[in-house]
């Protein structure tokens, strides 16, 4: 439970940090690319060495790590594009509603026990996400092209795949601390190499310029980003709860913490529906937690 709590706090920090990036006019794409390089460095320090060598390609989890790395940078940037095109509210709602995908896979792949109480908690979580996110006045004022409606759907599926893949790889291959760290480092290195290749093209074509502030932003993002996934994997390995409980609680827990930060720090004004959604997140977490223990 401690690992899950740490992961929630770190993921919430990442969401809050993006709000400050916008305020300080940080190039988010460059920050994301540098963040993945920092993740590789952080993981190597935690492990005590850089684990990638010629023989590593024979490990069965390497292919999955490369796929995960491609998904990491794709989804991160998809969130940014979707936020601009269709609005932050629709984007974040789609991202968090994806919690249902790993739950379904956990039931069919691992025969995890899905009690009536846990189902009630997951349904409550879905309603909580919608209610907490229902403050999209600026979104409704924008004209959205037809193709842009596909962005939230792609994000919904992609985010669900990442959570599902994390559980699958953890369950199948990541039996030791060393393999867990190596898997994450390969994934982050893949994301970094893809991102830096695109970024170099932008530099050479004059579409972007380097600024040391973007590197600092990447550092501020990268260290907690690594540990947010590291502790999520450790939570899945701990067997204190099933993945069909851990992943939904992680998603709505992040939403709850970020919303509280918005209220008390950013002084956001929430509607009655928003506050009802926050109460419902607590109810959902309790139902999922106790439903998992039955």
N, C-alpha and C positions, 0 to 999 in steps of 0.2 A: 504493500500500500504506500510505503514511503517513496519507492521508486516512481510510482504513478503520480504522486503528489508533486514530486520534483519536476517530472516531465510536463505536467500541466502548467506549473509556474514558468518554466523556461519557454514553452510554446506561447504562453500569454505575453511574456516579455518580447518575443519576436514580433507578435502582432502589434504591440504598443510601439515598438521601435520603428516600424514602418510608418506610423503616423508622424513621428518626429522627422523621419527622412523627408516626407512631403513638406513639412514646415521649413526645413533647412535646405530644401531644393537639392537633395541628393539624387544623383542618377541611380535609380533603383537597380537597373540592369547591371551596371558596373559593380555596385555594392554586392549584388547576389553572386556574381562571378568570383569576386575576391573572397567572399564569404566561404565558398567551397574550397578554395586554396587554404584558407585558415582552418577549415574543418579537417583537411588532410594533415596539416601540421599538428593540430590539437590531438587528433587520434594517434599519430605517431609518437607524440610525447607521452600520452597515456599508456600506450603499448610498450614504450621504451625503445622502439626502433621503427624504421620504415619497413613494413612487412612485404612489400611487393618485389618479387624476384621471378626468375624464369620458370621455376617449378610451380609457382602459385597458380598458373593457368590450368593445372591438372585438377585443382580443387573443384568440386561440384557446385559450390556456391558462387563461383566467380561470374558465371554467366548471369545469374540473378542479380548480382551486385552491379554489373554493367547496365542491365535493364533498369534497375532501381535508380542508378545515377542519371540515366536519360530522362526518367520520369521526374526526378527531383527538380532539375532545371526547367523542364518543360512546364510542370505544374506551377512552379514559382512564378514564371513569367506569364503563364496563362491567367493566373490570379490578377496580375497587374493589368494585362490587356482587357480582361473581362470587367475589372473595376472601372476602367475608363469608358468602355463601350456600353455596358448595360447597367453600371452602377455598383457601388460597394455592397449595398444591401442584398441584391439578388446574388451577387458573387459569393459573399460570405455564407448566405443561406444554403446555396448549392454545395459549397465546400463542406459545411457541417452536416448537412443531411446525408452525405455520403456514408455516415456511420452505419447505415442499414446494410450496406454491401458486405463488409467483413462479418457482420452478425449472421447473415444468411449463409455465407461460405463456411463459417465456423460450425453451423448446424449440420450442413450436408457433408463437409469434408472430415470433421473431427467428432461428429456426433455429440457435440457439447449440449448439455442440458439447458433447454430454453423453457423455463417455467412460466406460468401465467403471470406471475408477479414481475418477472424480468421483461416479458413482452409488454406489460403495462408501462414499465419504466421506459422502454425504448420508444413506445408511442408517445409518452409524455415528453421525452427528449425531443422528438420530431416537432411536436407542437411548441415546445419551449424555444427551439431554434427559430421557428417562423415568427413567434410573438416577439422575441427579443430583437429580431432583425426588422420588424415592421415599422421602420421609420425612414422611408425612402422618398420623401417629397421631391428631392432634387432629381431622383431617378425618373420619376413620372413626367418630369418636365422635358426630358430629352427624347428626341426622335430616334428610335432604334430600328436599324435595318433588319430585314428578315434573317439574313445569315448570322447576325450577331446573337440571335436567340439560341443558336447552337452552342455558344461559348459556355453558358452555365451547365448545360447538359454534359459537354465534354469534361468540364471540371468536376462535375459530380461523379462521373465514371472513373476519371483518372485518380481522384483523391481516394475513392473506394478501393481501387486497385492497389495503390501504395500501401494502405493499411492492411489489405488482405495479403499482399506479397510479403510484408514485414512479418506477419504471423506465420505464413507458410515456410519462409526461409528459417525463421527462428526455430520452428518446430522440427524441421527436417535436417538442418545442417549446423546450427550455431549452438554447439553443446559446451563450448568452453569460452572463457573470457577472451582468449587470444583470437579465436575464430570470429567472435562477435565484432571485435575491434577491426580485424582485417577486412571483414565484409563491409563495414561502414566506410573504412578508408578507401576501398576500391570504388564503392559507389560515389563517394564525394569526389574522388579523383576523376572519375568518368565525367561527372557533371562539370568539374572545373575545366577539363580539357575541351569539352564541347563549348563551354561558355567563353573561354579565353580565345579559342579559334575564331568565334564570331566577333568577339571584341577586337581582336587584331585586325580583322577585315574592316570594322568600323573606323578604327584608328587610321588605317592606311587610306581609306576612302574619304577621310575628313568628316565623317558623320558624327564622331564623338572624339572628345579630347580627355586625356587623363587629368585627374585632380587628386591630390593627396587626401582630400576629405573623403573621397569615395573609398579609398583603401582603409581609412580609419573606420568608416561605416561598415566595411566588410569584416573588419576585426571584431567590432562590437556585435555584429550579427553572427559571425562564424563560430566563435567559442560556445555560446549557448545553443546554437543550432545543432552542433555536434552532440552535446550532452542531452538535448531534448529527445533525440532519437535513441541515443545510448541508454538512457534511463527507461525509455518506453520498451526497448528490447529486454532490459533487465526485469522490468515489471512482468512482461510476458513469460520470461524464463522462471520467475519466482513461484509460479503456480499458486499464488495466493488467491487469484481469481482467474476465471476463464477469459479468453480473448473476447468473447461475445459480451463481456462486462467491462473489461479494461478499455477497449477502444471507444465505445460510446461514452463512458465516463470521462475519458481523456478529452474527447471532442467538446462535450457540453461543459466540462469543467473549465476549459480554455475560454469558451464563450462567456461563462459566468464571471471569471476573473477579469477579462478584458472589459466587460460591461461595467463592473464595479469601478475599475480604474477610470473609465470614461465619466462616470458619475462624479467621483470624488476629486479627480485631478483635472480632467478637461471640462468639468462642470456641464456635462451634456444634460439636456432636459429630456427626460423620457416620458412616454405616455403611460396611461394605466395599463395598456396591453403589454408594454415593455416590462413594466414591473411585475405583471402577472407571469410573463415569460421567465423572469428571473426566479420567482418563487417556484415555478414549475421545473426549473433546472435542478433545484435542490430536491424536490419531490422525486424527479426522475433518477437522480444519482442514488438516493436512498432505496428506491424500488429496485433498481438494477443491482445494487450492492447486496441487499438482503435476499433478493430473488436468486442471486447467484449462490448464496450460501445454503439454500434449501436442498 
